[in-house]
């Protein structure tokens, strides 16, 4: 099994670590009975904090199946990037980076006067870029900085679709 989730809660991270290790051992024992193997080397760990707390500086590794896993700043879960404080900044930064990579490839398909038609350019933007950029926007509250980055990205896409030049 490549992906699995184990969640525990206590008032201190030092209490969570033995709980997580114990839960993993229990999972391994149950897996042996069902002939299921886990891949702890692909596991990510993050310490969640309350919103009013400072970022967790505790980097004590968690031992899962003999693999020491150091807590990360964020984890990826069903395409959402979740950081310690559940701040949307990390997620939207990753979405913009992925959208930019796709955008750079799509943009080479046409210039202002040649290539695919504006109608097909619009289809490409709506089907390839919009879903990639807006994924997770239903889960996170969009901040002003995330919105301004998305707006500038969409302005570039609109200029490309219409074939307009950038103005100064």
C-alpha positions in Angstrom: 0.0 0.0 0.0 1.6 3.3 -1.1 -0.7 5.8 0.5 -2.3 5.7 3.9 -3.3 8.2 6.6 -2.8 7.9 10.3 -4.1 10.7 12.4 -3.8 11.3 16.1 -4.3 14.2 18.5 -2.9 15.3 21.8 -1.8 18.6 23.4 1.9 17.9 22.6 3.8 16.7 19.6 6.0 14.6 21.8 2.9 12.6 22.8 1.7 12.2 19.2 4.9 10.5 18.1 4.6 7.3 20.2 0.9 7.2 19.3 1.6 7.3 15.6 4.3 4.7 15.9 1.9 2.4 17.8 -0.8 2.9 15.3 1.6 2.1 12.5 2.7 -1.1 14.3 -1.0 -2.1 14.7 -1.6 -1.5 11.0 1.5 -3.6 10.1 0.2 -6.5 12.2 -3.3 -6.3 10.6 -1.6 -6.1 7.2 0.4 -9.2 7.8 -2.9 -11.1 8.5 -4.3 -9.9 5.2 -1.0 -10.2 3.3 -0.8 -6.5 2.8 2.5 -4.6 2.8 2.9 -0.9 3.5 5.5 1.5 2.1 6.6 3.7 5.0 9.4 5.1 2.9 6.8 7.0 0.9 5.0 8.3 4.0 4.8 12.0 4.9 4.3 13.3 8.4 3.2 16.8 9.4 2.6 18.3 12.8 -0.6 20.3 12.8 -0.7 23.3 15.1 -3.5 25.6 16.2 -3.9 28.8 14.3 -2.7 31.0 17.1 0.4 28.9 17.7 3.7 29.6 16.1 5.0 27.1 13.5 6.0 23.8 14.9 9.8 23.6 15.2 9.7 20.1 16.4 11.5 18.0 13.7 11.7 14.8 15.8 11.4 11.9 13.4 8.6 9.3 13.6 9.8 5.7 13.3 7.5 3.7 11.0 8.5 0.2 10.2 12.2 1.0 10.8 12.1 4.1 8.6 12.7 7.4 10.3 10.3 10.0 8.8 11.1 13.7 9.5 8.0 15.9 9.7 7.5 18.1 6.6 6.3 21.7 6.3 3.4 20.5 4.2 1.8 17.3 2.9 0.0 16.5 -0.3 -3.4 14.9 0.2 -5.8 14.2 -2.8 -4.1 17.1 -4.7 -4.3 19.6 -1.9 -1.2 20.9 -0.3 -1.8 21.3 3.4 0.7 23.1 5.6 0.9 23.1 9.4 -1.5 26.0 9.8 -3.8 25.0 7.0 -2.9 28.2 5.2 -3.9 28.3 1.5 -0.7 30.1 0.5 1.3 26.8 0.1 -1.5 25.2 -2.0 -2.0 28.1 -4.4 1.8 28.6 -4.9 2.0 24.9 -6.0 -1.1 25.2 -8.2 0.3 28.4 -9.9 3.7 26.6 -10.5 1.9 23.7 -12.1 -0.3 26.0 -14.2 2.8 28.0 -15.3 4.4 24.8 -16.5 1.3 23.8 -18.5 0.9 27.4 -19.7 4.5 27.5 -21.1 3.7 24.4 -23.2 0.3 25.5 -24.4 1.5 29.0 -25.3 3.9 27.6 -27.9 1.0 26.3 -30.0 0.2 29.8 -31.4 1.6 33.3 -31.8 -0.4 36.4 -32.3 -0.8 35.8 -36.1 -0.3 32.1 -36.6 -1.2 28.7 -35.1 -4.5 27.6 -33.7 -7.6 29.7 -33.9 -8.8 31.9 -31.0 -11.7 29.6 -30.5 -9.4 26.6 -29.9 -7.1 28.7 -27.8 -10.0 29.5 -25.5 -10.9 25.8 -25.3 -7.3 25.0 -24.3 -7.3 27.6 -21.5 -10.7 26.6 -20.2 -10.0 22.8 -20.3 -6.3 22.7 -19.3 -5.4 25.8 -17.3 -8.5 26.8 -15.4 -9.0 23.4 -13.6 -5.4 23.2 -12.8 -5.2 26.7 -11.3 -8.5 26.6 -9.4 -8.3 23.1 -8.0 -8.9 23.3 -4.3 -10.5 26.8 -4.3 -13.7 25.2 -3.0 -11.7 24.0 0.1 -9.6 27.0 0.9 -10.6 30.6 1.3 -8.8 32.5 -1.4 -6.6 35.3 -0.1 -6.0 38.7 -1.9 -2.4 37.7 -2.8 -3.6 34.4 -4.3 -6.3 36.1 -6.2 -4.0 38.7 -7.6 -1.6 36.0 -8.8 -4.5 34.2 -10.5 -5.8 37.4 -12.0 -2.5 38.3 -13.6 -2.2 34.7 -14.9 -5.7 34.9 -16.5 -4.9 38.3 -18.0 -1.9 36.7 -19.8 -4.2 33.9 -21.0 -6.8 36.3 -22.2 -4.2 38.2 -24.2 -3.0 35.0 -25.8 -6.6 33.8 -26.6 -7.6 37.1 -28.2 -4.2 37.7 -29.9 -3.9 41.2 -28.3 -0.5 42.7 -27.6 0.5 43.7 -24.1 0.2 47.5 -23.6 2.5 49.7 -21.5 
